[in-house]
Every structure is written in structure tokens, then in C-alpha cells.
Amino acid sequence: EVKDALAWMRLAMDPSREVDKMRAATSPARGIGAVTLGKLVAGQRAQLRAGEAAKVEQFEKIIALLAEAADTYVPSEFVKLVIEESGMRRALVDEGSEEDRERFENIEELASVAARHDALPGKEGIAFFLAEAALASDQDELDQGEKTGVTLMTVHAAKGLEFDTVFVSGMEEGLFPHQGAGDEKDRDEEEERRLFYVAVTRAKTRLFLTLACVRKIYGSDTYAEPSSFLADIDTSLLLQDATKGHDFF
């Protein structure tokens, strides 16, 4: 999903990028299939049926809108615009599953990363951000072959696994547990409480529970409160270390 968002951004910067165009056309799905894409790449636009042509036209309007916005938007705001106009929020949040919504959080984090380059508005800042993202992606691919390192995963993915040392980050109210609303809030919190139990029981030797006093979310600074789940733990089992405004348990 992050690579999809980056493809949209590169396409807005350069609409002639065919590889990114093919990826963006199906991320999320918008009724433009492989046959339609093949005709476009082959320069056979005239052979598109009326329905295909209408979908392609709408897709190209989005690209044009983003390309125009890239001239003036700061990188973090441009990421947010891409998320909305591409349909990713609709597909992953409004119409998606719980797993899709977790994946969407990865895309949102792009805005926080892109904010590092907000001092350079427009295409210059966006280009710097895309270059940084490309370098990070290349490094990730190089590191995949190494046997040592840190394994990052969701709590769901950690079920059934054990590690000598485990870090559970984001132990903040509204993050873990996630801020719910309406009648489902209590039920959702109980489910997350069970997930918290899963997380802490993955550690065989050492367990670190971390939280931030201030977290940059979607490009904005947000003050955080410790997770209510921490109050459920016997304090005699905790060794607290506050470092530069952050707490480690």
C-alpha cells in the first residue's frame, strides 16, 4: 500500500511514467483491467469501448489534478491529497476490513515522514521526499538477506511466535487501545485488551513497553497519555525509565 501511494506521487510528478501508471490504475481497483491497460500502453486508445474510455478519462483527471497540486502543495499535504483523490481511504477505511484499516495506517505515516521536507514546497520538496523513500526501499531490499536484525510485525502476525526480547511500541491511549466510538467501543477495547495480552506474552526474556509524550500523527504534533492497559500491570513487575520525555517500561 505504501508503494502504491508512492507510485501515485511519482505519476503526478511525471504522468509519462508507464510503470507507475499501470500500478496506480489498479490501486485501488477502479474497473481498469489488464486488457484496458494493454491498449493504453500500446497506443490503442481508439480501440477502447465506451465504458473503458470513461474509466480511463476519470483516472486521468485524477492524475491531472494531482499534477497541478504538486506545483504548490508541501509534501505532507500532498501525501494527504493523494490518499484522498486516489481512493485509497475509501477502499481501505470506508469499504475495507480491519486488516485493511491497519494497512491504511502505514500510508498515513507517509505524511509524517514527508513533513520533514515541508520547508521545500511544491515539486522540489516532493522530489526530495520521493528520493528519500527510494533510498529507504533499496536499503530494505539489501537488508532482507541478513539473518540478524529486528523483526517488525503487527500483534496479529505475532500470534504463536516467541522472541527473547520484544518491544511493544505505541502504548498510548487512543493508539493502543485504539480510540473507538459508539456502541462498539467497549467490545473493541476488550478485543484490543486480548491483543495486548498476546503482545506481552511473546517475550521469553525481556519485554519493553514504550510510549511517546508527543507523537507526530498525520503531519501534526499530538500530545499522548499512557495507555489504560498499563494500569492493569502489577507495578512490582515494572522497571520504569523516563528518557527525554519518553517512558520505557
C-alpha positions as CSV (number, residue, x, y, z in Angstrom):
1,E,0.0,0.0,0.0
2,V,2.9,2.4,0.7
3,K,4.4,1.5,-2.7
4,D,1.0,2.2,-4.3
5,A,0.9,5.7,-2.7
6,L,4.5,6.4,-3.9
7,A,3.6,5.3,-7.4
8,W,0.7,7.8,-7.4
9,M,3.1,10.6,-6.3
10,R,5.7,9.8,-8.9
11,L,3.0,9.7,-11.5
12,A,1.8,13.1,-10.5
13,M,5.3,14.4,-10.9
14,D,5.7,12.7,-14.3
15,P,2.5,11.5,-15.9
16,S,4.5,9.7,-18.6
17,R,5.8,7.0,-16.2
18,E,4.0,4.0,-17.6
19,V,5.0,1.6,-14.9
20,D,3.6,3.8,-12.2
21,K,0.5,4.5,-14.3
22,M,-0.2,0.7,-14.5
23,R,0.2,0.3,-10.8
24,A,-1.9,3.4,-9.9
25,A,-4.7,2.4,-12.2
26,T,-5.3,-0.7,-10.1
27,S,-4.5,0.7,-6.7
28,P,-7.2,0.8,-5.6
29,A,-9.3,-1.1,-8.2
30,R,-11.3,1.2,-10.4
31,G,-12.5,-1.1,-13.2
32,I,-9.5,-0.6,-15.4
33,G,-8.2,-4.1,-16.1
34,A,-5.1,-5.6,-17.8
35,V,-6.7,-5.5,-21.3
36,T,-7.5,-1.8,-21.0
37,L,-4.1,-1.0,-19.7
38,G,-2.5,-3.0,-22.5
39,K,-4.4,-0.9,-25.1
40,L,-3.2,2.3,-23.4
41,V,0.4,1.2,-23.3
42,A,0.2,0.1,-27.0
43,G,-1.2,3.4,-28.0
44,Q,-4.6,1.9,-29.0
45,R,-6.8,4.4,-27.1
46,A,-9.2,4.5,-30.1
47,Q,-10.0,0.8,-29.5
48,L,-11.3,1.4,-26.0
49,R,-15.0,0.7,-25.5
50,A,-17.2,3.5,-24.2
51,G,-17.2,2.1,-20.6
52,E,-13.4,1.6,-20.7
53,A,-12.8,5.1,-22.1
54,A,-14.9,6.7,-19.4
55,K,-13.0,5.0,-16.6
56,V,-9.7,5.9,-18.2
57,E,-10.8,9.5,-18.5
58,Q,-11.7,9.7,-14.8
59,F,-8.4,8.2,-13.9
60,E,-6.5,10.7,-16.0
61,K,-8.5,13.6,-14.4
62,I,-7.2,12.5,-11.0
63,I,-3.6,12.4,-12.3
64,A,-4.1,15.9,-13.8
65,L,-5.5,17.2,-10.5
66,L,-2.6,15.8,-8.5
67,A,0.0,17.0,-11.1
68,E,-1.4,20.6,-10.7
69,A,-1.4,20.3,-6.9
70,A,2.3,19.1,-6.9
71,D,3.3,22.6,-8.0
72,T,2.2,24.3,-4.8
73,Y,1.5,21.7,-2.0
74,V,4.0,21.0,0.7
75,P,5.0,17.3,0.7
76,S,2.9,16.2,3.8
77,E,-0.3,17.9,2.5
78,F,0.4,16.4,-1.0
79,V,0.5,12.9,0.6
80,K,-2.9,13.5,2.2
81,L,-4.3,14.7,-1.1
82,V,-3.0,11.6,-2.9
83,I,-4.6,9.4,-0.2
84,E,-8.0,11.1,-0.7
85,E,-8.1,11.6,-4.5
86,S,-6.6,8.2,-5.4
87,G,-9.5,6.5,-3.5
88,M,-7.2,4.7,-1.0
89,R,-9.0,6.0,2.0
90,R,-12.3,4.8,0.6
91,A,-11.0,1.4,-0.4
92,L,-9.1,0.7,2.8
93,V,-11.0,2.5,5.5
94,D,-14.6,3.1,4.4
95,E,-15.0,-0.2,2.5
96,G,-12.1,-2.3,3.8
97,S,-11.7,-4.9,6.5
98,E,-9.9,-4.4,9.9
99,E,-6.7,-5.6,8.3
100,D,-7.2,-3.0,5.5
101,R,-7.6,-0.3,8.1
102,E,-4.3,-1.4,9.8
103,R,-2.6,-1.2,6.4
104,F,-4.0,2.3,5.9
105,E,-2.1,3.4,8.9
106,N,1.1,2.7,7.0
107,I,0.0,5.1,4.3
108,E,-0.9,7.8,6.8
109,E,2.6,7.5,8.3
110,L,3.9,8.7,4.9
111,A,2.5,12.2,5.7
112,S,4.6,12.3,8.9
113,V,7.7,11.3,7.1
114,A,7.0,13.7,4.2
115,A,6.7,16.6,6.7
116,R,10.5,16.6,7.0
117,H,10.6,18.2,3.6
118,D,7.8,20.7,4.1
119,A,10.3,23.6,4.1
120,L,10.5,23.0,0.4
121,P,7.0,23.4,-1.0
122,G,6.0,22.2,-4.4
123,K,7.7,19.7,-6.6
124,E,11.2,20.3,-5.1
125,G,10.1,19.1,-1.7
126,I,8.1,16.2,-3.1
127,A,11.1,15.2,-5.2
128,F,13.3,15.1,-2.2
129,F,10.8,13.0,-0.3
130,L,10.5,10.5,-3.1
131,A,14.3,10.3,-3.4
132,E,14.5,9.5,0.3
133,A,11.7,6.9,0.0
134,A,13.5,5.3,-2.9
135,L,16.8,5.0,-0.9
136,A,14.9,3.5,2.1
137,S,13.3,1.0,-0.2
138,D,16.6,0.0,-1.7
139,Q,18.2,-0.4,1.7
140,D,15.2,-2.6,2.9
141,E,15.8,-4.9,-0.1
142,L,19.5,-5.2,0.7
143,D,18.8,-5.9,4.4
144,Q,16.3,-8.7,3.6
145,G,19.2,-11.2,3.1
146,E,20.7,-10.5,6.6
147,K,20.0,-13.0,9.3
148,T,20.4,-10.5,12.2
149,G,18.2,-7.6,12.8
150,V,14.9,-6.5,14.2
151,T,11.6,-8.2,13.1
152,L,8.7,-5.7,12.7
153,M,5.2,-7.1,12.8
154,T,1.7,-6.5,13.9
155,V,0.3,-8.2,17.1
156,H,-1.9,-10.3,14.9
157,A,1.1,-11.6,12.9
158,A,3.0,-12.4,16.1
159,K,0.4,-14.9,17.4
160,G,2.0,-18.3,18.0
161,L,5.6,-16.8,17.9
162,E,8.1,-16.1,20.7
163,F,11.2,-14.0,20.9
164,D,13.9,-13.4,23.6
165,T,13.2,-9.7,23.5
166,V,10.0,-7.9,22.5
167,F,9.3,-4.2,22.1
168,V,5.6,-3.1,22.1
169,S,5.5,0.5,21.0
170,G,2.7,3.0,20.9
171,M,1.4,2.2,24.4
172,E,-0.7,5.4,24.3
173,E,-4.4,6.0,24.9
174,G,-6.1,6.3,21.6
175,L,-3.4,4.3,19.8
176,F,-3.4,1.1,21.9
177,P,-6.2,0.8,22.7
178,H,-7.4,2.5,19.6
179,Q,-9.8,5.3,20.1
180,G,-13.3,3.8,19.4
181,A,-16.7,5.4,19.1
182,G,-20.3,4.5,19.6
183,D,-21.7,1.2,20.8
184,E,-18.8,-0.9,19.6
185,K,-16.2,1.0,21.7
186,D,-16.3,-1.4,24.8
187,R,-16.3,-4.5,22.6
188,D,-13.4,-3.2,20.5
189,E,-11.4,-2.3,23.7
190,E,-11.9,-5.8,25.1
191,E,-10.6,-7.3,21.8
192,E,-7.6,-5.0,22.0
193,R,-7.0,-6.0,25.6
194,R,-6.7,-9.6,24.4
195,L,-4.3,-8.4,21.7
196,F,-2.2,-6.7,24.3
197,Y,-2.0,-9.9,26.2
198,V,-0.9,-11.7,23.1
199,A,1.8,-9.0,22.6
200,V,3.3,-9.1,26.1
201,T,3.3,-12.9,26.2
202,R,5.5,-13.1,23.0
203,A,8.6,-12.2,25.1
204,K,10.6,-15.1,26.6
205,T,13.2,-13.0,28.5
206,R,12.7,-9.2,28.2
207,L,9.7,-7.0,27.4
208,F,9.8,-3.3,26.7
209,L,6.6,-1.3,26.6
210,T,7.2,2.2,25.1
211,L,5.2,5.3,24.6
212,A,5.8,8.9,23.5
213,C,4.7,12.1,25.2
214,V,4.3,13.8,21.8
215,R,3.7,11.9,18.6
216,K,3.5,13.3,15.0
217,I,0.4,11.9,13.5
218,Y,-0.7,12.7,10.0
219,G,1.8,15.6,10.0
220,S,0.6,17.2,13.2
221,D,2.0,17.0,16.8
222,T,-0.3,15.2,19.2
223,Y,0.2,15.0,23.0
224,A,-0.3,11.5,24.3
225,E,-1.5,9.9,27.5
226,P,-0.2,6.5,28.7
227,S,-2.4,3.5,27.6
228,S,-5.0,2.4,30.2
229,F,-3.7,-1.1,29.6
230,L,-0.5,-0.2,31.5
231,A,-2.6,0.3,34.7
232,D,-3.6,-3.3,34.6
233,I,0.0,-4.5,35.2
234,D,1.3,-5.0,38.7
235,T,3.8,-2.2,39.3
236,S,6.2,-4.5,41.1
237,L,6.8,-6.2,37.7
238,L,7.7,-2.9,36.0
239,L,11.1,-1.1,35.8
240,Q,10.3,2.4,34.6
241,D,12.9,4.6,32.8
242,A,11.9,8.1,31.6
243,T,14.3,9.4,29.0
244,K,14.0,12.8,27.4
245,G,10.3,13.0,27.9
246,H,9.6,9.4,26.9
247,D,8.8,6.4,29.1
248,F,10.1,2.9,28.8
249,F,8.7,0.0,30.9
